Amino acid sequence: MKAEYDVVVIGGGLSGYVAAARAAERGKRVLLLTDGLGSFPFLPGHIDVWGWAPLEKSPMVLDPVQGIGEYLRSQPDHPWGRLLDVLKESMEFFRTVCGSQGLVYNPAAGRNIMVPTPLGMARPAFMAPESQYVPGWDAADKVLVVGLAEYKDFFPLAVAQGIAGSRPARDVRTLTVSLGLPRHVDSFTLAGYLERDECREVFLNRVADAADGRSLILVPAVFGLEAAAKVLSSVKESLGVPLMEVSTLPPSVPGLRIYAALRRWVMSRGVTVTANVRVNGAWFSNNGCAGVTACISGREHKFAASSFVLATGSFVSSGYSWQGGQPVEPVMGLPVTLPREGIEGVDGPFLDGKGKDFMRVGIEVDDNLNPTGPSGEVICKNVFITGSKLAGYDFSVEKSGTGIAVASGYKAGNLA
Ligand SMILES: Cc1cc2nc3c(=O)[nH]c(=O)nc-3n(C[C@H](O)[C@H](O)[C@H](O)COP(=O)(O)OP(=O)(O)OC[C@H]3O[C@@H](n4cnc5c(N)ncnc54)[C@H](O)[C@@H]3O)c2cc1C
């Protein structure tokens, strides 16, 4: 079968889109097959490289490269051990691609910055969009936290308490304004409303008096989706006060902004994106993977290529399933590794910060992100594994998921 594409990327989450973008930038003919939005609606907008040191008593990390280095000494198989070589260039690539679509990230300074959580407490992140990080925000004295009456997933009082708690002398006020919408709306719908001039006008009129004399205004991160840059700069200009968006509960508009920016960019570079397609199998030749199959509108389709990026995510995105008490990789049948200590601790809330053994389930790879078998032998030289498919890490305790997705997607796009 003649290959129409050089690279087929399977999975359209963060790592799959970055892999497609990098391969396209290298002049490859790329097809991206995906079944859904992946984790984008959960992403807070920041890029996390390494925020917490799981083995330390005081775990907050300010220097992620140093933190990763220390962790790798006892856990050499952690994915960062194979990705540190592309950390800097992959972050710059991501920043350039997003920036070209109007989603501007502050340059990574190499050290973590502190950003507010939906509860107002500060937490470390490697890189943040300009709208979600105003340098010096945590020193602002007169803060106004604005909520929206129609939006129930943002809690101005909790944010205000979180911020005031970190420095009690601060003057932190809250205000909840109605946009005059007929009903409660989700973040995604609200972002669409706020792209309309008349809706923003209502917001500005209701906030103007309270904004007077404040040194910082915090709002939920819902101020526009595709047109967010324009929306935010017009609000900032009208209020005349620094404005910062705080990430919200899912669906997260900043995550969807990343999705929109990456998708626009890859399509402008000729990547064919086929959404709502579930890849259900692969066939192999002596040279490795020869192609993948998918059922589209009731008919089986075959996609041959020279290289494949397997970016189908973990359990949350159905990138793995459980069969007979074992994790299974359903597209290529690659071996999936369990943590050495086995699987325990699936009880308790998913993101309770304590970590879950099943998060570390995944495919083992070599330095080129090629899948390896039980003795470390490479299984397929033309298959590259990215993001949350990789074995041996737990983003929920490390605050590393988006960083690993960007770095591994970039590296796979380099090698595929
Ligand atoms: C609730 C939640 C909160 C999180 N918060 C953070 C955070 O604050 N900071 C952080 O750094 N990380 C966070 N993460 C982790 C982060 O989202 C992931 O590590 C990262 O986004 C994974 O990207 P990915 O591309 O590997 O996979 P995914 O985003 O899971 O994408 C996989 C894609 O593959 C598709 N797919 C799966 N199987 C197939 C198939 N057979 N055929 C075609 N397509 C298929 C899926 O539909 C999906 O589009 C969070 C994750 C979750 C679930």
Ligand as a Chemical Component Dictionary entry (heavy atoms), coordinates in Angstrom:
data_LIG
# 
_chem_comp.id                   LIG 
_chem_comp.type                 NON-POLYMER 
_chem_comp.pdbx_formal_charge   0 
_chem_comp.three_letter_code    LIG 
# 
loop_
_chem_comp_atom.comp_id 
_chem_comp_atom.atom_id 
_chem_comp_atom.alt_atom_id 
_chem_comp_atom.type_symbol 
_chem_comp_atom.charge 
_chem_comp_atom.model_Cartn_x 
_chem_comp_atom.model_Cartn_y 
_chem_comp_atom.model_Cartn_z 
_chem_comp_atom.pdbx_ordinal 
LIG C1  C1  C 0 -8.594 16.103 35.420 1  
LIG C2  C2  C 0 -7.191 16.331 34.935 2  
LIG C3  C3  C 0 -6.504 17.455 35.376 3  
LIG C4  C4  C 0 -5.187 17.672 34.960 4  
LIG N1  N1  N 0 -4.521 18.771 35.409 5  
LIG C5  C5  C 0 -3.252 18.969 35.011 6  
LIG C6  C6  C 0 -2.534 20.121 35.459 7  
LIG O1  O1  O 0 -3.019 20.950 36.199 8  
LIG N2  N2  N 0 -1.243 20.270 35.027 9  
LIG C7  C7  C 0 -0.650 19.348 34.201 10 
LIG O2  O2  O 0 0.512  19.531 33.843 11 
LIG N3  N3  N 0 -1.316 18.273 33.781 12 
LIG C8  C8  C 0 -2.587 18.071 34.150 13 
LIG N4  N4  N 0 -3.254 16.973 33.717 14 
LIG C9  C9  C 0 -2.501 15.980 32.922 15 
LIG C10 C10 C 0 -2.395 16.421 31.489 16 
LIG O3  O3  O 0 -3.698 16.731 31.065 17 
LIG C11 C11 C 0 -1.897 15.289 30.634 18 
LIG O4  O4  O 0 -0.699 14.771 31.170 19 
LIG C12 C12 C 0 -1.612 15.698 29.198 20 
LIG O5  O5  O 0 -2.510 16.660 28.744 21 
LIG C13 C13 C 0 -1.729 14.441 28.382 22 
LIG O6  O6  O 0 -1.752 14.730 27.008 23 
LIG P1  P1  P 0 -1.740 13.520 25.994 24 
LIG O7  O7  O 0 -1.653 14.114 24.644 25 
LIG O8  O8  O 0 -0.695 12.542 26.376 26 
LIG O9  O9  O 0 -3.100 12.727 26.204 27 
LIG P2  P2  P 0 -4.622 13.148 26.151 28 
LIG O10 O10 O 0 -4.813 14.587 26.371 29 
LIG O11 O11 O 0 -5.320 12.195 27.054 30 
LIG O12 O12 O 0 -5.051 12.863 24.650 31 
LIG C14 C14 C 0 -5.205 11.573 24.110 32 
LIG C15 C15 C 0 -6.018 11.698 22.830 33 
LIG O13 O13 O 0 -6.044 10.450 22.151 34 
LIG C16 C16 C 0 -7.368 10.163 21.724 35 
LIG N5  N5  N 0 -7.480 8.705  21.560 36 
LIG C17 C17 C 0 -7.397 7.737  22.507 37 
LIG N6  N6  N 0 -7.507 6.517  21.920 38 
LIG C18 C18 C 0 -7.654 6.752  20.590 39 
LIG C19 C19 C 0 -7.817 5.905  19.465 40 
LIG N7  N7  N 0 -7.836 4.572  19.577 41 
LIG N8  N8  N 0 -7.966 6.452  18.226 42 
LIG C20 C20 C 0 -7.949 7.823  18.068 43 
LIG N9  N9  N 0 -7.787 8.677  19.113 44 
LIG C21 C21 C 0 -7.647 8.141  20.356 45 
LIG C22 C22 C 0 -8.228 10.725 22.846 46 
LIG O14 O14 O 0 -9.551 10.913 22.432 47 
LIG C23 C23 C 0 -7.494 12.036 23.087 48 
LIG O15 O15 O 0 -7.886 13.022 22.165 49 
LIG C24 C24 C 0 -4.572 16.743 34.084 50 
LIG C25 C25 C 0 -5.281 15.627 33.619 51 
LIG C26 C26 C 0 -6.572 15.412 34.042 52 
LIG C27 C27 C 0 -7.287 14.195 33.528 53 
# 
loop_
_chem_comp_bond.comp_id 
_chem_comp_bond.atom_id_1 
_chem_comp_bond.atom_id_2 
_chem_comp_bond.value_order 
_chem_comp_bond.pdbx_ordinal 
LIG C1  C2  SING 1  
LIG C2  C3  SING 2  
LIG C2  C26 DOUB 3  
LIG C3  C4  DOUB 4  
LIG C4  N1  SING 5  
LIG C4  C24 SING 6  
LIG N1  C5  DOUB 7  
LIG C5  C6  SING 8  
LIG C5  C8  SING 9  
LIG C6  O1  DOUB 10 
LIG C6  N2  SING 11 
LIG N2  C7  SING 12 
LIG C7  O2  DOUB 13 
LIG C7  N3  SING 14 
LIG N3  C8  DOUB 15 
LIG C8  N4  SING 16 
LIG N4  C9  SING 17 
LIG N4  C24 SING 18 
LIG C9  C10 SING 19 
LIG C10 O3  SING 20 
LIG C10 C11 SING 21 
LIG C11 O4  SING 22 
LIG C11 C12 SING 23 
LIG C12 O5  SING 24 
LIG C12 C13 SING 25 
LIG C13 O6  SING 26 
LIG O6  P1  SING 27 
LIG P1  O7  DOUB 28 
LIG P1  O8  SING 29 
LIG P1  O9  SING 30 
LIG O9  P2  SING 31 
LIG P2  O10 DOUB 32 
LIG P2  O11 SING 33 
LIG P2  O12 SING 34 
LIG O12 C14 SING 35 
LIG C14 C15 SING 36 
LIG C15 O13 SING 37 
LIG C15 C23 SING 38 
LIG O13 C16 SING 39 
LIG C16 N5  SING 40 
LIG C16 C22 SING 41 
LIG N5  C17 SING 42 
LIG N5  C21 SING 43 
LIG C17 N6  DOUB 44 
LIG N6  C18 SING 45 
LIG C18 C19 SING 46 
LIG C18 C21 DOUB 47 
LIG C19 N7  SING 48 
LIG C19 N8  DOUB 49 
LIG N8  C20 SING 50 
LIG C20 N9  DOUB 51 
LIG N9  C21 SING 52 
LIG C22 O14 SING 53 
LIG C22 C23 SING 54 
LIG C23 O15 SING 55 
LIG C24 C25 DOUB 56 
LIG C25 C26 SING 57 
LIG C26 C27 SING 58 
# 
